[in-house]
């Protein structure tokens, strides 16, 4: 049974961009991330470091930066958590169905 959930605008934007790249709906993308997160936390086991809210926020911001640079919405010089040199050296990768033949 489907449920409505409120999420941040940033997470929604990230899910929207990533879902297009992965050929999923936004709901499918969010479910995919949730399942991977549950699996990652569960696989850490006792005595291992868990993923903190800060780590998750940094990872989300880094991924948003990557997607905005790749989509051309932001220049490599205007990223928050990606070094300029790494952003400049990155190569755009598109799903096969979006590549020119």
PyMOL commands that set and color helices and strands:
alter all, ss='L'
color gray80, all
select helices_A, chain A and resi 9-22+26-42+53-71+76-78+84-89+96-98
alter helices_A, ss='H'
color red, helices_A
deselect
rebuild
show_as cartoon
